[in-house]
């Protein structure tokens, strides 16, 4: 059987139903406020990124460009003065590189960057370590000039990739402008690479490969400038337009064309080129610095404006969400209270009113339907709940009327059982009296055996009649004033069974049973013995043994039949321990129902369990209050050998019915 699902109250279900749209509203508000606030916070992080990464990296790029140019001049001339200038610039670059590394690894920088940004920052830091390698190769004379310059270019590229990663938010205008400014800064980087190539060539001129690279650098720089300028806003664009419209820039373009066309420049032309490119690179750097500062100044007020707008919009949205939640909870709580009142009324009906009515009916009391089943009263004004309450009231009235009718029918059936049993009991008593007289006057053994069989049948019929009396809720008429030995009680029970010859009653201790309980115990044990003989093969025997135990006297009835399943044993033990109301339709185990009624009346405990032989063992535990010690006169005479057990049980059985009518009165006296 599948486990029962855990029930939840209606209040939680109603609240869950109401919270679904509310959660959607909260999620929508959170997304809207999060996007707006996130945009503001992103703008505020711009200043952090500028101070910890962008500005230090720009300074490092300038130093790297200067070192690369100094290295190129040294590789082109190998003069001591150029070497001293290169070494001096290396020291300045190392200071700037260490500052960049410290700021890039700071907590402010790491917290302001995303994982993708941090990856590019780590790649930049790894690229900076390559500077030491190329320096060593240059000092040892192991590096060609083009390879050395390309290594410096790779380091610069890693820094610019980091710059681009810090400006990847496309939907914020200031980041878009920042990315364009970075592109213009890269145009300046390409110009310094041109300077380094020409300086490294020296008086020997550019090789074919170097001239090809120089041409690519010129084309890329011009393309970047032409592409970036239209994307800048008016203020930023003017800074760079002022630069590229100067005669200095035009002179640079002409000199670039001359370098590309001429196989070798004169010394004067080289000096003019270096002067022009140096001045223009310095102007580019100045424009870059001014543009970056302008962007940093713009970020803070824009962020504050967006944040104020986000707070206002988010605040009003939050108030609307809270109001919606409170209204929903109020409506849901009111509906839940109405349902809870209806539930409590239904529980009172099921657990108090109807059981109380049934209890009165079992006692035989008269029940007024209007008094015992008033209409259910429910609070609230929900039409459907009121309809359910009226339906419950109708069901209640119908159930009470049906219970009254059932109780009347049950009392009628019980009365029929009792009348039939009393009449049969009277006739059987007269029949047994005549049979006993005939047995005393008959000397023919065959006739005596036939009379004994008739007496046995009469005894069984009397037990069945007593069963009807027990089913009707009354007590049978047989009673004994004096205690009877348990051995004789068990033998008397075995004598009331059809297959008594299969019953083996083992000897028992000399303890007697209270006379008032003898009839009930005989009937109880007889029913159990009969069940044992019916549900076991005809060739097997039924063993009955008894002994005195700590809580009374235990009688074991063991058969060697097919037995029962654990579930069936558990069900029957439950019925024996807690006898239900007798159901006319359930007649398969009527004997066990009689046993349960008798056991409950005398506080006797009956238990069924599997037998080691495959059948079933019934254990009857008679409480100590019903047992009498061997000091009883009849038991003392039995222990002294003055009478036999057959004499005592026969005398008890003969005088029991005769003294039935006045036994109760005498016992009371």
C-alpha positions as CSV (number, residue, x, y, z in Angstrom):
1,X,0.0,0.0,0.0
2,X,1.4,3.4,-1.0
3,X,2.2,5.8,1.9
4,X,-0.4,8.4,2.7
5,X,0.4,11.8,1.4
6,X,0.9,14.5,4.1
7,X,-2.2,16.7,4.3
8,X,-1.9,20.4,4.2
9,X,-4.3,23.0,5.7
10,X,-6.6,25.0,3.3
11,X,-4.9,28.2,4.6
12,X,-1.6,27.2,3.1
13,X,-3.1,26.2,-0.2
14,X,-5.0,29.5,-0.4
15,X,-2.0,31.5,0.4
16,X,0.0,29.5,-2.1
17,X,-2.6,30.2,-4.7
18,X,-2.6,33.9,-4.0
19,X,1.2,34.1,-3.8
20,X,1.8,32.8,-7.3
21,X,0.8,36.1,-9.0
22,X,2.3,38.0,-6.2
23,X,5.6,36.3,-6.6
24,X,5.4,37.0,-10.3
25,X,4.8,40.7,-9.5
26,X,7.7,40.7,-7.0
27,X,10.0,39.0,-9.6
28,X,9.0,41.6,-12.2
29,X,9.7,44.4,-9.7
30,X,13.0,42.9,-8.7
31,X,14.1,42.5,-12.4
32,X,13.1,46.1,-13.2
33,X,14.7,47.6,-10.1
34,X,17.7,45.3,-10.5
35,X,18.4,46.3,-14.0
36,X,18.1,50.0,-13.2
37,X,20.2,49.8,-10.0
38,X,22.6,47.5,-11.7
39,X,23.2,50.1,-14.4
40,X,23.8,52.7,-11.8
41,X,26.2,50.5,-9.9
42,X,28.0,49.6,-13.2
43,X,28.5,53.3,-13.8
44,X,29.9,53.7,-10.3
45,X,32.3,50.9,-10.8
46,X,33.6,52.8,-13.8
47,X,35.6,55.1,-11.5
48,X,37.0,52.1,-9.6
49,X,38.0,50.4,-12.8
50,X,39.6,53.7,-14.1
51,X,41.6,54.2,-10.9
52,X,42.8,50.7,-10.3
53,X,43.2,49.3,-13.9
54,X,42.6,51.8,-16.8
55,X,44.8,54.7,-15.7
56,X,47.7,52.6,-14.3
57,X,47.6,50.5,-17.5
58,X,47.7,53.6,-19.7
59,X,50.8,54.8,-17.8
60,X,52.4,51.3,-18.3
61,X,51.5,51.4,-22.0
62,X,53.3,54.8,-22.4
63,X,56.4,53.4,-20.6
64,X,56.4,50.2,-22.7
65,X,56.1,52.3,-25.8
66,X,59.1,54.4,-24.7
67,X,61.1,51.3,-23.8
68,X,60.3,49.6,-27.1
69,X,61.5,52.7,-28.9
70,X,64.6,52.9,-26.9
71,X,65.3,49.2,-27.5
72,X,64.7,49.7,-31.2
73,X,67.2,52.6,-31.3
74,X,69.8,50.5,-29.5
75,X,69.2,47.5,-31.8
76,X,69.6,49.8,-34.8
77,X,72.8,51.5,-33.7
78,X,74.3,49.5,-30.7
79,X,75.7,52.7,-29.3
80,X,76.5,53.0,-25.6
81,X,74.3,56.1,-25.2
82,X,71.3,54.3,-26.6
83,X,72.0,51.3,-24.3
84,X,72.1,53.6,-21.3
85,X,68.8,55.3,-22.3
86,X,67.3,51.8,-22.7
87,X,68.4,50.6,-19.3
88,X,67.2,53.8,-17.6
89,X,63.8,53.4,-19.3
90,X,63.6,49.8,-18.1
91,X,63.8,50.9,-14.5
92,X,60.9,53.3,-15.1
93,X,58.9,50.6,-16.7
94,X,59.5,48.2,-13.8
95,X,58.2,50.7,-11.3
96,X,55.1,51.3,-13.4
97,X,54.6,47.5,-13.9
98,X,54.9,46.8,-10.2
99,X,52.3,49.5,-9.5
100,X,49.9,48.0,-12.1
101,X,50.3,44.5,-10.6
102,X,49.6,45.7,-7.1
103,X,46.5,47.7,-8.1
104,X,45.2,44.9,-10.3
105,X,45.4,42.3,-7.5
106,X,43.8,44.6,-4.9
107,X,40.5,43.8,-3.3
108,X,38.8,46.9,-4.8
109,X,39.9,45.9,-8.3
110,X,38.9,42.2,-7.9
111,X,35.5,43.1,-6.5
112,X,34.7,45.6,-9.3
113,X,35.5,43.2,-12.1
114,X,33.5,40.3,-13.5
115,X,35.0,36.8,-13.9
116,X,35.5,37.5,-17.7
117,X,37.3,40.8,-16.8
118,X,39.5,39.1,-14.2
119,X,40.5,36.5,-16.8
120,X,41.8,39.3,-19.1
121,X,43.5,41.0,-16.1
122,X,45.3,37.8,-15.3
123,X,46.4,37.3,-18.9
124,X,47.7,40.9,-18.9
125,X,49.7,40.2,-15.7
126,X,51.1,37.0,-17.2
127,X,52.1,38.9,-20.4
128,X,54.1,41.4,-18.4
129,X,56.4,38.7,-17.2
130,X,57.5,38.2,-20.8
131,X,59.2,41.5,-20.7
132,X,62.0,40.1,-18.6
133,X,62.6,37.3,-21.1
134,X,62.9,39.5,-24.2
135,X,65.2,41.9,-22.2
136,X,67.5,39.0,-21.4
137,X,67.7,37.9,-25.0
138,X,68.4,41.4,-26.1
139,X,71.2,41.8,-23.6
140,X,72.7,38.5,-24.7
141,X,72.4,39.5,-28.4
142,X,70.2,36.5,-29.1
143,X,67.1,38.4,-30.3
144,X,66.6,39.9,-33.8
145,X,65.2,43.4,-33.9
146,X,61.8,42.4,-35.5
147,X,61.3,39.5,-33.0
148,X,62.1,41.8,-30.1
149,X,59.6,44.4,-31.3
150,X,56.9,41.8,-31.9
151,X,57.3,40.6,-28.3
152,X,56.8,44.1,-26.9
153,X,53.7,44.3,-29.2
154,X,52.3,41.1,-27.7
155,X,52.6,42.6,-24.2
156,X,50.8,45.8,-25.3
157,X,48.1,43.7,-27.0
158,X,47.4,41.9,-23.7
159,X,46.9,45.3,-22.0
160,X,44.5,46.5,-24.7
161,X,42.5,43.3,-24.5
162,X,42.1,44.0,-20.8
163,X,41.0,47.5,-21.7
164,X,38.3,46.2,-24.0
165,X,37.1,43.7,-21.5
166,X,36.4,46.5,-19.0
167,X,34.1,48.1,-21.6
168,X,31.8,45.2,-22.6
169,X,28.5,46.6,-21.4
170,X,26.9,47.6,-24.7
171,X,23.6,49.2,-23.4
172,X,25.3,51.9,-21.3
173,X,26.4,54.9,-23.5
174,X,29.4,55.8,-21.4
175,X,30.9,52.4,-21.9
176,X,30.3,52.6,-25.6
177,X,32.3,55.9,-25.7
178,X,35.0,54.4,-23.5
179,X,35.4,51.5,-26.0
180,X,35.8,54.0,-28.9
181,X,38.4,56.0,-26.9
182,X,40.3,52.8,-26.3
183,X,40.3,52.2,-30.1
184,X,41.8,55.6,-30.6
185,X,44.4,54.8,-28.0
186,X,45.3,51.7,-29.9
187,X,45.8,53.9,-33.0
188,X,48.4,55.8,-31.0
189,X,50.0,52.4,-30.1
190,X,50.2,51.6,-33.8
191,X,52.0,54.9,-34.4
192,X,54.6,54.1,-31.8
193,X,55.1,50.7,-33.4
194,X,55.9,52.5,-36.7
195,X,58.4,54.7,-34.8
196,X,60.1,51.6,-33.3
197,X,60.3,49.8,-36.7
198,X,61.9,52.8,-38.4
199,X,64.3,53.4,-35.4
200,X,65.4,49.8,-35.4
201,X,66.1,49.9,-39.2
202,X,68.6,52.8,-38.6
203,X,70.8,53.7,-41.5
204,X,70.4,50.2,-43.2
205,X,66.7,50.8,-44.0
206,X,63.7,48.6,-43.6
207,X,63.8,45.0,-44.9
208,X,61.0,43.7,-47.1
209,X,59.3,42.1,-44.2
210,X,59.6,45.2,-42.0
211,X,58.3,47.4,-44.8
212,X,55.3,45.1,-45.2
213,X,54.6,45.3,-41.5
214,X,55.1,49.1,-41.5
215,X,52.5,49.4,-44.3
216,X,50.0,47.3,-42.3
217,X,50.5,49.4,-39.3
218,X,49.8,52.6,-41.2
219,X,46.7,51.2,-42.8
220,X,45.3,49.8,-39.6
221,X,45.9,53.1,-37.7
222,X,44.2,55.2,-40.4
223,X,41.3,52.7,-40.5
224,X,40.8,52.8,-36.7
225,X,40.8,56.6,-36.7
226,X,38.3,56.9,-39.5
227,X,36.0,54.3,-38.0
228,X,36.1,55.6,-34.4
229,X,35.6,59.3,-34.9
230,X,32.0,59.1,-36.1
231,X,31.0,57.0,-33.1
232,X,32.3,59.6,-30.6
233,X,30.0,62.3,-29.2
234,X,30.6,65.9,-29.9
235,X,32.9,66.7,-27.0
236,X,35.1,63.7,-27.3
237,X,35.2,63.8,-31.1
238,X,36.4,67.4,-31.2
239,X,39.5,66.5,-29.1
240,X,40.7,64.1,-31.8
241,X,39.4,66.1,-34.8
242,X,41.6,69.0,-33.6
243,X,44.5,66.5,-33.7
244,X,44.1,65.0,-37.1
245,X,43.4,68.3,-38.8
246,X,46.7,69.8,-37.8
247,X,49.5,70.3,-40.3
248,X,51.6,68.1,-38.1
249,X,49.3,65.1,-38.7
250,X,49.3,65.8,-42.5
251,X,53.1,66.0,-42.5
252,X,53.1,62.6,-40.7
253,X,51.0,61.0,-43.4
254,X,53.3,62.3,-46.1
255,X,56.4,60.9,-44.3
256,X,54.7,57.5,-43.9
257,X,54.1,57.4,-47.7
258,X,57.7,58.3,-48.2
259,X,58.9,55.5,-45.9
260,X,56.7,53.0,-47.6
261,X,57.9,54.0,-51.1
262,X,61.6,54.7,-50.5
263,X,64.0,51.8,-49.9
264,X,66.1,53.8,-47.5
265,X,65.7,57.2,-45.8
266,X,68.4,59.8,-45.4
267,X,69.6,60.8,-42.0
268,X,67.9,64.1,-42.2
269,X,64.6,62.5,-43.2
270,X,64.9,60.0,-40.3
271,X,65.4,62.9,-37.9
272,X,62.4,64.7,-39.3
273,X,60.3,61.6,-39.1
274,X,61.3,60.9,-35.5
275,X,60.5,64.5,-34.4
276,X,57.2,64.5,-36.2
277,X,56.1,61.1,-34.8
278,X,57.2,62.0,-31.3
279,X,55.2,65.2,-31.3
280,X,52.1,63.5,-32.7
281,X,52.4,60.6,-30.3
282,X,52.5,63.1,-27.4
283,X,49.5,64.9,-28.8
284,X,47.6,61.6,-29.1
285,X,48.5,60.7,-25.5
286,X,47.3,64.1,-24.3
287,X,44.0,63.7,-26.2
288,X,43.6,60.2,-24.7
289,X,44.2,61.5,-21.1
290,X,41.7,64.3,-21.5
291,X,39.0,62.0,-23.0
292,X,39.4,59.4,-20.2
293,X,39.2,62.1,-17.6
294,X,36.1,63.5,-19.2
295,X,34.4,60.1,-19.2
296,X,35.3,59.6,-15.5
297,X,33.7,62.9,-14.7
298,X,30.5,62.0,-16.6
299,X,30.1,58.6,-14.9
300,X,29.3,59.8,-11.3
301,X,26.4,62.2,-12.0
302,X,24.8,59.8,-14.5
303,X,25.1,57.0,-12.0
304,X,23.5,59.2,-9.3
305,X,20.7,60.2,-11.6
306,X,19.9,56.6,-12.5
307,X,20.1,55.5,-8.9
308,X,17.7,58.2,-7.8
309,X,15.3,57.2,-10.5
310,X,15.7,53.5,-9.6
311,X,15.0,54.2,-5.9
312,X,11.9,56.2,-6.7
313,X,10.5,53.7,-9.2
314,X,11.5,50.8,-7.0
315,X,10.1,52.3,-3.9
316,X,6.7,52.9,-5.5
317,X,6.8,49.4,-7.0
318,X,7.6,47.9,-3.6
319,X,4.7,49.8,-2.0
320,X,2.4,48.4,-4.7
321,X,3.7,44.9,-4.1
322,X,3.3,45.2,-0.3
323,X,-0.3,46.5,-0.7
324,X,-1.1,43.7,-3.1
325,X,0.3,41.1,-0.6
326,X,-1.7,42.6,2.3
327,X,-4.9,42.7,0.4
328,X,-4.4,39.1,-0.9
329,X,-3.6,37.8,2.6
330,X,-6.6,39.5,4.0
331,X,-9.0,38.0,1.5
332,X,-7.3,34.6,1.7
333,X,-7.4,34.7,5.5
334,X,-11.1,35.6,5.6
335,X,-11.9,32.7,3.2
336,X,-9.6,30.4,5.2
337,X,-11.4,31.3,8.5
338,X,-14.8,30.5,6.9
339,X,-13.5,27.2,5.7
340,X,-11.9,26.5,9.1
341,X,-15.3,27.1,10.8
342,X,-16.9,24.8,8.4
343,X,-14.2,22.2,9.0
344,X,-14.6,22.5,12.8
345,X,-18.3,22.1,12.5
346,X,-17.9,19.0,10.4
347,X,-15.3,17.5,12.8
348,X,-17.7,18.2,15.7
349,X,-20.4,16.3,13.8
350,X,-18.1,13.4,13.0
351,X,-16.2,13.1,16.3
352,X,-18.8,14.3,18.9
353,X,-22.4,14.5,17.8
354,X,-22.8,11.3,15.7
355,X,-20.7,9.2,18.1
356,X,-22.7,10.6,21.0
357,X,-26.0,9.7,19.3
358,X,-24.7,6.2,18.6
359,X,-23.7,5.8,22.2
360,X,-27.1,6.7,23.4
361,X,-28.7,4.4,20.9
362,X,-26.5,1.5,22.1
363,X,-27.7,2.2,25.6
364,X,-31.3,2.1,24.4
365,X,-32.0,5.7,25.1
366,X,-34.5,7.6,23.0
367,X,-33.0,10.2,20.6
368,X,-34.7,13.3,19.3
369,X,-33.4,14.2,15.8
370,X,-34.0,17.9,16.2
371,X,-32.2,18.1,19.5
372,X,-29.3,15.8,18.7
373,X,-28.7,17.0,15.1
374,X,-29.2,20.7,14.9
375,X,-28.3,22.5,11.7
376,X,-24.6,23.5,11.3
377,X,-23.9,27.2,11.8
378,X,-21.1,28.7,9.7
379,X,-19.8,32.3,9.8
380,X,-19.1,34.4,6.8
381,X,-21.0,35.3,3.6
382,X,-19.5,33.0,1.0
383,X,-22.4,31.4,-0.9
384,X,-20.6,28.2,-1.7
385,X,-19.5,27.6,1.9
386,X,-23.0,28.2,3.2
387,X,-24.3,25.7,0.6
388,X,-21.7,23.1,1.9
389,X,-22.8,23.8,5.5
390,X,-26.5,23.2,4.6
391,X,-25.5,20.0,2.8
392,X,-23.7,18.8,5.9
393,X,-26.7,19.6,8.0
394,X,-28.9,17.5,5.6
395,X,-26.3,14.6,5.7
396,X,-26.2,14.9,9.5
397,X,-30.0,14.6,9.8
398,X,-30.1,11.7,7.4
399,X,-27.3,9.9,9.2
400,X,-28.9,10.3,12.6
401,X,-32.2,9.0,11.3
402,X,-30.5,6.0,9.7
403,X,-28.6,5.3,12.9
404,X,-31.9,5.4,14.8
405,X,-33.4,3.0,12.3
406,X,-30.4,0.7,12.5
407,X,-30.5,0.7,16.3
408,X,-34.1,-0.2,16.3
409,X,-33.5,-3.0,13.8
410,X,-30.5,-4.2,15.9
411,X,-32.6,-4.3,19.0
412,X,-35.4,-6.1,17.2
413,X,-33.0,-8.7,15.9
414,X,-31.4,-9.1,19.4
415,X,-34.8,-9.5,20.9
416,X,-35.7,-12.2,18.3
417,X,-32.4,-14.0,19.1
418,X,-33.1,-13.8,22.8
419,X,-36.7,-15.1,22.5
420,X,-35.8,-18.0,20.2
421,X,-32.8,-18.9,22.4
422,X,-34.9,-18.8,25.6
423,X,-37.6,-21.0,24.1
424,X,-35.0,-23.4,22.7
425,X,-33.1,-23.3,26.1
426,X,-36.3,-24.3,28.0
427,X,-37.1,-27.2,25.6
428,X,-33.5,-28.4,25.7
429,X,-33.4,-28.3,29.5
430,X,-36.6,-30.4,29.6
431,X,-35.1,-32.8,27.0
432,X,-31.9,-33.2,28.9
433,X,-33.8,-33.9,32.1
434,X,-35.8,-36.7,30.3
435,X,-32.6,-38.1,28.8
436,X,-30.9,-38.2,32.2
437,X,-33.9,-40.0,33.6
438,X,-33.9,-42.5,30.8
439,X,-30.1,-43.1,31.2
440,X,-30.6,-43.9,34.9
441,X,-33.4,-46.5,34.1
442,X,-31.8,-48.1,31.1
443,X,-29.6,-51.2,31.4
444,X,-29.2,-52.0,27.7
445,X,-25.7,-50.9,26.6
446,X,-26.7,-50.2,23.1
447,X,-29.7,-48.1,24.2
448,X,-27.5,-46.4,26.7
449,X,-25.0,-45.4,24.0
450,X,-27.8,-44.0,21.8
451,X,-29.1,-42.0,24.7
452,X,-25.6,-40.7,25.4
453,X,-25.4,-39.5,21.8
454,X,-28.7,-37.8,22.1
455,X,-27.5,-36.1,25.3
456,X,-24.3,-35.0,23.5
457,X,-26.4,-33.5,20.6
458,X,-28.6,-31.8,23.2
459,X,-25.6,-30.3,24.9
460,X,-24.3,-28.9,21.6
461,X,-27.8,-27.5,20.8
462,X,-27.8,-25.8,24.2
463,X,-24.4,-24.2,23.5
464,X,-25.7,-22.9,20.2
465,X,-28.8,-21.5,21.9
466,X,-26.6,-19.8,24.5
467,X,-24.6,-18.3,21.6
468,X,-27.8,-16.6,20.4
469,X,-28.3,-15.2,23.8
470,X,-24.7,-13.9,23.9
471,X,-25.2,-12.3,20.4
472,X,-28.3,-10.6,21.7
473,X,-26.2,-8.9,24.4
474,X,-27.6,-10.9,27.4
475,X,-26.0,-13.6,29.6
476,X,-26.9,-17.3,29.4
477,X,-28.8,-18.8,32.3
478,X,-26.4,-21.5,33.4
479,X,-24.5,-20.9,36.7
480,X,-22.6,-22.7,39.4
481,X,-22.5,-21.6,43.0
482,X,-19.3,-23.5,43.9
483,X,-15.9,-23.5,42.1
484,X,-15.3,-26.2,39.5
485,X,-11.8,-27.7,38.8
486,X,-10.2,-26.3,35.7
487,X,-9.6,-29.8,34.4
488,X,-13.3,-30.5,34.6
489,X,-14.2,-27.2,33.0
490,X,-12.0,-28.0,30.0
491,X,-13.3,-31.5,29.8
492,X,-16.9,-30.2,30.0
493,X,-16.0,-27.8,27.1
494,X,-14.6,-30.6,25.1
495,X,-17.8,-32.6,25.7
496,X,-19.8,-29.9,23.9
497,X,-17.8,-30.4,20.6
498,X,-19.0,-32.7,17.9
499,X,-15.5,-34.3,17.3
500,X,-14.9,-34.6,21.1
501,X,-13.0,-37.9,20.4
502,X,-10.2,-36.0,18.6
503,X,-9.7,-33.7,21.6
504,X,-6.9,-34.7,24.0
505,X,-7.2,-32.9,27.3
506,X,-3.9,-33.2,29.3
507,X,-3.8,-33.2,33.1
508,X,-3.8,-29.9,34.9
509,X,-3.0,-28.5,38.3
510,X,-5.6,-28.6,41.1
511,X,-7.0,-25.2,40.7
512,X,-10.7,-24.3,40.5
513,X,-12.7,-21.7,38.6
514,X,-15.2,-19.4,40.2
515,X,-18.7,-20.9,39.7
516,X,-20.1,-17.7,38.3
517,X,-17.7,-17.8,35.4
518,X,-17.9,-21.6,34.7
519,X,-20.6,-21.4,32.1
520,X,-18.9,-18.6,30.2
521,X,-15.5,-20.3,30.3
522,X,-16.9,-23.6,29.2
523,X,-18.7,-22.0,26.3
524,X,-15.6,-19.9,25.3
525,X,-13.2,-22.9,25.4
526,X,-15.8,-25.1,23.6
527,X,-16.0,-22.6,20.7
528,X,-12.3,-22.5,20.3
529,X,-12.0,-26.3,20.5
530,X,-14.7,-26.6,17.9
531,X,-12.9,-24.2,15.6
532,X,-9.8,-26.2,16.0
533,X,-11.5,-29.5,15.0
534,X,-13.3,-27.9,12.1
535,X,-10.2,-26.2,10.6
536,X,-7.9,-29.2,10.9
537,X,-7.8,-32.5,9.1
538,X,-10.1,-35.3,10.5
539,X,-7.1,-37.6,11.2
540,X,-5.3,-35.1,13.5
541,X,-5.9,-34.4,17.1
542,X,-6.4,-31.2,19.1
543,X,-4.4,-30.9,22.3
544,X,-5.6,-28.9,25.3
545,X,-3.3,-28.1,28.2
546,X,-3.5,-25.7,31.1
547,X,-1.3,-24.4,33.8
548,X,-1.2,-21.7,36.5
549,X,0.8,-18.7,35.4
550,X,1.7,-15.4,37.0
551,X,-1.4,-13.5,35.9
552,X,-3.9,-16.4,36.2
553,X,-4.6,-19.7,34.5
554,X,-3.6,-20.3,30.9
555,X,-5.3,-22.8,28.6
556,X,-3.7,-23.7,25.3
557,X,-5.7,-25.2,22.5
558,X,-3.5,-26.4,19.6
559,X,-4.5,-27.9,16.3
560,X,-2.5,-29.3,13.5
561,X,-4.3,-27.8,10.5
562,X,-3.2,-25.5,7.7
563,X,-2.9,-22.4,9.9
564,X,-3.5,-18.8,8.9
565,X,-1.5,-15.9,7.4
566,X,0.0,-13.3,9.6
567,X,-2.4,-10.7,8.4
568,X,-5.4,-12.9,9.2
569,X,-4.0,-13.7,12.6
570,X,-3.5,-10.0,13.3
571,X,-7.1,-9.2,12.2
572,X,-8.6,-12.0,14.4
573,X,-6.5,-11.0,17.4
574,X,-7.7,-7.4,17.0
575,X,-11.3,-8.6,16.9
576,X,-10.8,-10.8,20.0
577,X,-9.2,-7.9,21.9
578,X,-11.7,-5.3,20.8
579,X,-15.0,-7.0,19.9
580,X,-16.9,-5.0,17.3
581,X,-20.7,-4.6,17.0
582,X,-22.3,-7.8,15.8
583,X,-23.0,-7.7,12.0
584,X,-25.8,-10.0,10.8
585,X,-24.1,-10.2,7.4
586,X,-20.8,-11.4,8.9
587,X,-21.5,-15.0,9.9
588,X,-18.3,-16.7,8.8
589,X,-16.6,-16.3,12.2
590,X,-19.6,-16.1,14.5
591,X,-18.0,-18.5,17.0
592,X,-15.0,-16.1,17.4
593,X,-17.5,-13.2,17.9
594,X,-19.1,-15.2,20.7
595,X,-15.6,-15.9,22.2
596,X,-14.8,-12.1,22.0
597,X,-18.0,-11.2,23.8
598,X,-17.5,-13.8,26.6
599,X,-13.8,-12.8,27.0
600,X,-14.7,-9.1,27.3
601,X,-17.4,-10.0,29.9
602,X,-15.0,-11.9,32.2
603,X,-11.8,-9.9,31.4
604,X,-10.3,-13.0,29.8
605,X,-7.6,-12.5,27.2
606,X,-7.7,-14.7,24.1
607,X,-4.7,-14.7,21.7
608,X,-4.2,-16.7,18.4
609,X,-0.7,-17.5,17.2
610,X,1.0,-19.9,14.8
611,X,1.5,-23.5,16.0
612,X,5.0,-25.1,15.6
613,X,3.1,-28.0,13.8
614,X,1.7,-25.7,11.2
615,X,-1.7,-25.1,12.7
616,X,-3.0,-22.5,15.1
617,X,-2.7,-22.2,18.9
618,X,-5.3,-20.4,20.9
619,X,-4.2,-19.2,24.3
620,X,-6.9,-18.4,26.9
621,X,-5.6,-16.4,29.9
622,X,-8.1,-16.5,32.7
623,X,-7.4,-13.7,35.3
624,X,-6.4,-14.6,38.8
625,X,-9.6,-13.1,40.3
626,X,-11.6,-15.9,38.8
627,X,-9.4,-18.7,40.1
628,X,-9.8,-20.5,43.4
629,X,-7.1,-22.4,45.2
630,X,-7.2,-26.2,46.1
631,X,-8.7,-25.4,49.5
632,X,-12.2,-25.6,48.0
633,X,-14.1,-28.5,49.6
634,X,-14.7,-30.2,46.2
635,X,-11.1,-29.8,45.2
636,X,-9.9,-31.0,48.7
637,X,-12.1,-34.1,48.3
638,X,-10.7,-34.6,44.8
639,X,-7.1,-34.2,46.1
640,X,-7.8,-36.7,49.0
641,X,-9.1,-39.3,46.5
642,X,-12.6,-39.4,48.0
643,X,-14.2,-38.6,44.6
644,X,-13.2,-38.7,41.0
645,X,-13.2,-35.7,38.6
646,X,-16.0,-37.3,36.7
647,X,-18.2,-37.3,39.8
648,X,-17.7,-33.6,40.4
649,X,-18.2,-32.5,36.8
650,X,-21.2,-34.8,36.4
651,X,-22.8,-33.5,39.6
652,X,-22.1,-29.9,38.6
653,X,-23.6,-30.3,35.1
654,X,-26.7,-32.1,36.5
655,X,-27.5,-29.5,39.1
656,X,-26.4,-26.4,37.1
657,X,-29.6,-26.0,35.0
658,X,-31.9,-27.0,37.8
659,X,-30.6,-24.3,40.1
660,X,-30.5,-21.8,37.3
661,X,-33.6,-19.8,38.3
662,X,-32.7,-19.3,42.0
663,X,-28.8,-19.4,41.8
664,X,-28.5,-15.6,41.4
665,X,-30.7,-14.9,44.4
666,X,-28.9,-17.4,46.6
667,X,-25.5,-16.0,45.5
668,X,-26.7,-12.5,46.5
669,X,-27.8,-13.8,49.9
